[in-house]
Amino acid sequence: MIGYKFDTIEAAEKAVSDCDKYYGIPVAPDDVTQHWVEYVEASYNHPVFWYMAFDESLLPILGEPTEFEVIQPTPPKDATN
């Protein structure tokens, strides 16, 4: 994964807030778009961390992304096999 990795949920929330401020989101409290970007919890990684996938629009706020591994859950075996 290429993106932005955060060791705490507070750091991830601050990054969301920084992006929202940069792009002026939301314009009004009832706007459909409430955040410019969202973070995801990498709950299968140990230690757990939070991350955002890279997007060009994040460069001015968060800088250069890094590469890291996100462990995904193993899909369940198909019961029809």
C-alpha positions in Angstrom: 0.0 0.0 0.0 1.2 3.5 -0.8 -0.2 6.2 1.5 0.0 7.7 4.9 0.4 5.6 8.1 -0.5 6.8 11.6 0.5 5.2 14.9 -2.5 6.7 16.8 -6.1 7.3 15.9 -5.6 10.9 17.1 -2.9 11.5 14.5 -5.2 10.1 11.8 -8.1 12.3 12.9 -5.7 15.3 12.9 -4.7 14.5 9.3 -8.4 14.4 8.3 -9.0 17.7 10.0 -5.9 19.3 8.3 -7.2 18.1 4.9 -10.7 19.4 5.6 -9.3 22.8 6.6 -7.1 22.9 3.5 -10.0 22.2 1.2 -12.7 24.1 3.1 -14.8 21.0 3.8 -17.6 21.0 4.9 -18.9 24.4 3.7 -22.1 23.9 5.8 -22.9 21.5 8.6 -25.5 19.7 6.4 -23.3 19.3 3.3 -23.2 15.8 1.9 -19.4 15.9 1.9 -18.2 16.1 5.5 -14.6 15.1 5.0 -12.0 15.3 2.2 -10.5 11.9 3.1 -11.1 9.1 5.5 -8.7 6.8 7.4 -8.9 3.1 7.8 -7.9 0.9 10.8 -5.4 -1.8 9.9 -6.8 -4.1 12.6 -5.1 -7.3 11.3 -1.7 -5.7 11.6 0.2 -5.8 14.9 0.6 -3.3 16.3 -2.6 -1.8 14.9 -2.3 1.4 12.9 -4.5 3.7 10.9 -3.9 4.7 7.3 -5.0 6.7 4.2 -4.5 5.5 0.7 -2.4 7.9 -1.4 -4.1 10.5 -3.6 -2.5 13.4 -5.4 -4.8 15.9 -3.5 -3.1 14.9 -0.2 0.4 15.9 -1.2 0.1 19.6 -0.3 -1.1 18.7 3.2 0.5 15.4 4.2 3.6 15.5 2.0 5.2 12.4 0.3 3.5 9.1 1.0 5.3 6.0 2.2 4.9 2.3 1.3 3.7 -0.1 4.0 1.9 -3.5 4.3 -1.7 -3.8 5.3 -2.8 -7.3 6.2 -6.2 -8.2 4.9 -8.5 -10.9 6.4 -8.5 -14.3 4.8 -11.7 -14.7 2.8 -13.9 -17.5 4.0 -13.9 -20.7 2.0 -16.8 -21.0 -0.4 -19.3 -23.4 1.2 -20.3 -24.6 -2.3 -16.9 -26.2 -3.0 
